[in-house]
Amino acid sequence: MIMRRKEKEITDKSAIEAVIRKSLVCRIGLSEGDTPYVVPVCFGYQDRTIYAHGSLKGKKVDMLRKNPNVCFEFDINAKIVEAEHACDWSINYQSVIGFGKASLVTDPDEKRKVLEVIMRQYSDKAFHFPENKLAATGIIRIEITSMTGKQDGFLPEQPPRST
């Protein structure tokens, strides 16, 4: 992707990944025909791959089966910047937007490993995943094809602040 405002681009790979790791939500954009659909998900990130969990059935899974091409978005450090005039208001933020191919993970051993990746996004604890819960959980794998980072209100190449 080409970014129009180069001065806002995050180009350092580790800084882009830091935005992802500090995010609480991944928003996945899907489409069916000419109808877009965006859904927020809990996620994990490892080796340029995003993992999300959810139900084995539903709109998201139905759409992915028809069209595996997705867009994703993360954002952190959002803060309103007030000004005297309405058109001078702004928002400081850091974000990552990208594209990828989604597929469903069905192998129970791989599902268990992926759930560990997802839980590491939110906790340092070790977890056990009972077979019945594992069987009832849907896992989406998004293999990233491209992504870019953007920031406003931060110095270029500055490591992201913690939230």
Steps between C-alpha positions, in 0.01 A plus 500: 500500500618851425443755772411852390628673817854360523579706810235300690618157385649252746765316299685307770372140511550470877302823558215368282500173694505693829174670399347158431624352828365796702156486335206348680280450193556407138237616255460271200340626180326242282284527192229304332424627153473875539417488872782579746498372858736596784521296818711558814674187631731384775824396334855377524794590277803290413734478199306744278181305567189615684280247680146564621252276675125485501211281406519220245191648333369842415529790260878543537576133425246488214657808340857367539406175330374696198781757493823449700637848418491720809613836627598550864554799727658566841525830686645623829572821690196687369472843657285796395691822434270793570528836328315830500344440156315182408700438181826509700406212730690179442578158645843366588526126436710214373349241267576204277293412196565202279372230273512123511351165413283334762448131559345288772718293731343158557778276636451465882874515579545813288188655658650445845827671397312788342286549811823528698616774258168682543508476879861634509360820347301557819670308781827347618315207661507144369163359399348158443253454215251217560426281196130591494578874499771451238259313274239776535740788425555643154847632418581736212854532369587812300825475308607860452584603144567868575468751783594859578520703817389858548524747783386852566627701793816291539848558367586285194667168589430564870421172679133484601412605853341239719130529562 
